[in-house]
Amino acid sequence: MKNYDGIALFSGGLDSILAARLLMEQGRTIKCLHFYSPFFGHPGRVEHWQEIYGLDIDAIDASAPFVDMLRRGPEHGFGSAMNPCVDCKILMMRLAKERMAEYGATFIVSGEVLGQRPMSQRRDTLNVIRRDANVRDILVRPLSAKLLDPTSPEESGLIDRSRLLGMNGRGRKEQLALAEQFHITEIPTPGGGCRLADKENARRYWPVLSRWPEPDTRAFKLSNLGRQFWAQQDGRDYWLAIGRTSADNQALHTVLGKDDAKIHLADIPGPLAVACGGRTWPEEALRAAAALMASYSGKAVRLGAPVGVRASWLGGGWQGEVLPSREGIWQEPAWVPAREELRAEQKARLHGIPPQEDEAGE
């Protein structure tokens, strides 16, 4: 395998492109690592990026360690939604460091800009990230290097610090000028692209993290698909996903768990529903799920009568008739209650205070 001088964290955003290109302009060989998970990343775009940006990029699946971090609870908390930006950056740095020997690299590159993001790119937070990721001496941030302490690669002369930059703040004028200098014509849109930072997505993820017995990569992939519904009866949580489109229906097949049940209409077109853990559901819950699923079939609703439905799972199944209905036990997850639960849990964990005591004291 080819040896590289450095490994660059590559999100696909403009800052990560420029950071890698700045060091390549100094003759340094850079391997870009594009980490992806159910929440961020576009591994299918790597070939395109390599062609238009002149970069050497590998896609790395970070799903398992990222979900583990969410399950444990991010040490530095969440942002405006469910985005654990500081812990995410620390994790990506650690994963990159683990691969340095594989690529023969001696330093890590990041496109962070001092003051650009309020949670993860303040000066104190940048220092926390490099400390907790244990990359203090090998992390180079080329876009803001002149405003930060010199690192070992700069002090040794491997990287010419005088040719690095001193960007600061949230504006993009300097980045766009540098992109023009590098003849970069396809400019990525600003924004992190993390689904966890979006409230519409976070409302889907929070029930999985807080109510599902073993949230894993598959569970979060499922939560990205179709319509999401939850119910609670007799102290048990029930989770149902219903496809919106044929693409959703196809994708739902790819994330089925061994205990999940597929529910569909027996004789007329309609969506596919996945009852998570449905193999162990009582018939009453399966009927409620089937009635809701049938309500999203226009033909089933127009019949105005019970329709045949089938549920199947590994080693078994159930069939019957239901009247299409959106009344009953199912609720779509909403952001406001999710936000309140998330904040209470975060306060309890960070301060060691039981949530009910914390809320009573406010």
N, C-alpha and C positions, 0 to 999 in steps of 0.2 A: 504493500500500500504506500502511496505517495505520502511523504512527510510534509507537514504544513507548519508555518511559523505560529499561526494563531487560529483559534476557533471563534467564530462570531455567532452570537445569538441573532437569528434572522426571523423576524415576524412577517416579513413581506411589506412592512411599512417603509416610508421614505427614510426615516432616521437610520434604520438598520441597513438599508442599502448604502447610504452615504458613509456610514461608519466603516463598513467593509471596504468600500472603494477608496476611501482616504488612505488606508493602510496599504492597499494594493498599489496605489500611486507611488508609495515609497519602496516598491519592489518586494513587499512582504507577501508570502503565499498564505491565503486565508481560506479555510473551510467553513462554510456557513451551515449552521444546524437549524432546521425549521422544526420546532417541537409542535406537536398537535395533540388534541384531545377532543372529547365531545363538545367542549366549550370554546375552543379556539383552534386556529390553524387551517391551512388549505393545502394538504399534501398533493392534491391533484394539479396544483399550479406550479409545482417546483420546476418542471421542464420548461415551462413558459418563462418563468423568472430567470432561469439560467441563460436562456437565449437572449432576452431583451436587456438584462442588467450585466451580463458578462461575469456572473458569479458561479462558484462551485458550491452546490447546495445538496445536503442530505436531509431527508425527512425522517424524524424520529418520533415514534409514538410514546408520548409522555402520559397517557391516560391513567395507567395504574397508579404511579406515584402521585399524580395530581389528585385523583379521587381519594387516595389514602390521606393526603393532606387535608382535604375537605372534611373527611370523616372524623379525623382527629380534632379538627377545629383549627383554623389559621391562628398562629401565635400573635400575629400583628393585626388581626381583625379584618373586617370587611369594609369595602368602600360604600358608595351610595346605594348599591344593590347587594349582590352576593359576591362581588369581585374581591378576592383576597390578593390585591395587587402586589403588596410587599412580599408576602409568602410565596407567591407565584414566581416573582423574579428571583428570590433566593433559591427556590427549587430548580429553576432553569439553569442558574449558575452552577449549582451542585451537579446537575446532570451533565452539563458541558465539561466540568472539571473531571468527572469520571471518565470522559472519553478523550482526554488530552493525550494520554499515552498511546491510545489506538491510532491517533492521527499524527503523533510525533510533535505536538504543539507545545509551546512554552508560555503562551498567554491566552487570555480570553478577551473578546471584544464585545462591547455593548453599545447600542445607539442611544442610550439615555442622554437627555438634555437637562441640565440643571434648571429647576423651576418650571419645567414644562407641564408636569402633572402634579396636582396638589397632594396626592396621597403618597406616591412612590418615587417622586423625583425632587423632593426637597433635599437640601444639603445633608441634614441630619439623617434622613432616610437612606440616601445613597450610601452613607457611611455604615448604617446598620446592615444594609444588604450585603455589602462586600465583607463585613465582619462575620455575619451569620452564615454566609455561604462559604466562608474560609477561602476567599479569593483576593484578599487585601493586596497582596504583592504582585498579582498576575493579571488583575482586571484593568483593561484600558478602555476609557470612554472618550473616543477621539473627538466627538463633537463639542464637548465641554472641558477637555483636558486642561486647558490653560487656566481654568478657574478651580481646578481640583489639585490635590497633592500628586506629585510625580510618582509613577509606579516603576517597578524594577526594569521592565523592558525599555522604558524611556531613559532611566538613569544609566542603563548599560550601553545605550546608543543603538540598540536593536531597532528602536523606533525613534525617529527625529521629532522630539517634542515641539520644536519650533514650527513644524509644519502641521501641527494639530490645531484645533480651533477652540474658541471660548464662547460658544453659544449659550444663551441664557434666556429663559422665559418661554412664553407660549406662542409667540409669533413664528411664522414659517418663511419669512422673507429670506433669511440667510440660507435656509435649506433649499429653497427653490432656486436661488442664485447658484448654489453649488451644483444642484442637479443639472442646470443649464450648462455649467462648466464641464460636467462629465458627459454631456450630450444625452442625458436621460430624458426621453420624451414621454414615456408613460408614467405619470405621477400618481402614486397610490393616494386615495382619499384619506384625509386625516381621521384619527380615531383609532382606538386600540383593536377594535374588531372582536372583543371578547364578549361572548353571549352572557356571561355572568354579570356584566355591567349593565345589561339591559333589563329593565323591570319586567317586561313582558315575558322574557325567558326566565328570570329569577323566580317568578311566581310558580313556574313549572318545576324548577329544581328544588325549591325549599321543602315541599312535602316529601320528595324522594329522600332528601338528606335527613329530615327530622322524623319521618313517620315510617319509612320502609325499613324492615329489619336489617337487611344487608345491602345498603346502597353500593353498587359497583359500576364499572364502566358501562356494562350492558344496560343497566337501569337508567343511567343518564342519557344514553343514546335513545332509549325508548321515549324518555320524557321530551325529546326534541321533536317527536313525530305526532302529527294529527291533533285531535282534540284530547285534552286531558281531563279526567274526572276522578274525584275521590269521594268515598263514603265511609261512614263509621257506624257499625252496629255491634252491639254486645261486646264492646271493648276491642273490636277488631277493625283494622283499616283495610279498605278495599280500593284497588287502583285499576282504572280502566282507561285504555287509549283507543280512540276511534279514528280511522283514517278519513281525511278530508278528500283526498284525490286518489287516483289509481297509483300514482307514484308513492303516496303514503302507504297504501295497502301493500305494495311490493316491499317497501322498506321495513314495514312491520314484521314481515316474514323473516327478515334477516336478523332480528334482535329477540326472537322468541327464546324464553328460558324453558328449561325442562319441565317446570311445573305450570307454565302458562297455558291458558286455554284460548283457542281461536274461536270467535263467534261470528257467524255470518247468516244471511238469509238463505233459506233452503232452496227457493224456486224462482226468486226474482233478483235483479241486480241491486247491489247496495254496498255499503262500506264494510271493511273488515274491522272487527274490534278485537283487542287483546285484553283478556282478563289476567292480570298479573297474579300468579299463584292460583289461577282459577281451578286447577285440578282439585283443590281442597275446599272450594267454595260450596256453601249449601245451595240447594236448588233455588231458593228464594232470591239469593244474590245473583245467580246466573240469569234468572228470569228478568230481574230489574235491569241488568246490563244489556240483555238482548232487546228489551223494550226500548231502551235509550238508543241503542245502535240502529234499530229499525226506524226510529223517528228521523234519521238522517237519510233515509231512502225516500225520494219523492214518490216513487211508484207505490211503496208500501203504505205511505200516508194517504195517498189518493184512494186506495182500496177501501179505507174506512172500516176495516175488519181485521181480526187476528191473522197474522202471517206466520208461516213456518220458519223456525230458526234452528240452527245446529251449533253446538259447541263441541270442540274436540281437543284432546290433549294426549300426551304420551300415554298410551295404554288404556284409553277410555274416551268417553264422550257422553253427550246428552242432547236430546232434541225435544222440541215441543212447539207450542204456538203462543205468541204474545201479541198484544195490541200496542202498536207504536206509541210511545209516550215519553215526554221529557219531564214529567212530574215524578216525584219520588225522592230517593235517597241521594242521588248524585249531585255533586257540586263541582263547578270548575274552580280551580285554585285562583285566588285573588291576591294582588300584590300587597294591599294595605295590611290585612291580618298577617300575611307572611312576614312583612317588614317588622311588625310589632313583635312577633315571636322571635325573629332573628335577633333583634336588638336586645330583647330580654335574655335570650340564651347567651349572647355575646357578653353582656354585662356580668351575668352570673359566672361565666367561665373566666373572664379576665380578672374579676375582683373577688372571686370566691364567695359570692353572695347568692343565696337561693333566689330565683326570679321573683317569687311572690313577696319576699321581704324587700327586695330592691324596689319593686313597683310600689309597695306601700309607703316606702320612705321618700318617694318623689313628691 
